[in-house]
């Protein structure tokens, strides 16, 4: 049991450290865009890792309470509905990894555009899809939180 | 019609936002979203140009990742499209407003009529004395 929980705990600890470093940075010199980009790429990787592990505690820290989440089917979900969907028995993610990301920073908002690769099971059938995503992060009380996330499996 | 749209956008996009309440900011962004739909339908390029940030990240309903110049050129080139927006909502996060809604498109492509629906999510930021869209993605709705 402890072995199963270990990756989740490590992930939660890393996200906690990342959040703490964000708060520390908020009280020191203003961040350069390059530092913000590095932070956000790290937060995105943590977000995908937490999704794969169904780590709701870590996602809870990364996602804003007022989050708007749009899945690849065009369905709009609140934060609570999205976190609950991770435990939906009809849809299981085996692997979800970003393979490219671009970050655009504008003061207290950052836009991350990228593509992720996802495999899993849906209603008992294996699936593999590549989705383009756009995440919007806002800086609140010295901490970056994801306020909107949208994806599409239509890539041309 | 194009002049009216352009004037409305100019008025809404440049109202001072410093003292705006959360509701005011959301109402203004939703009004800009409606004008965006009208400007796209009437292919009013000048009006659209004023709504988009120069480095907007735009993902079309057909999956294309486009620059501002490409969006404007595409709007100019396509044949008439009937655009209806519903279920739109907006949420403020400081100087950022996220707007979402459902887009229904009807038109003719390569001589064949089509009908598409998608969920859009747009990010607007307060800049200077107005609001500007920095990202937009429309995801086709699968039933």
Interface residues (C-beta under 8 A of the other chain):
Chain A: X64 X66 X68 X70 X71 X72 X73 X74 X75 X76 X102 X104 X106 X107 X108 X109 X111 X113 X132 X134 X136 X138 X139 X140 X147 X148 X150 X151 X152 X154 X155 X156
Chain B: X55 X57 X59 X61 X62 X63 X64 X65 X91 X93 X94 X95 X96 X98 X100 X117 X118 X119 X121 X123 X125 X134 X135 X137 X138 X139 X140 X141 X142
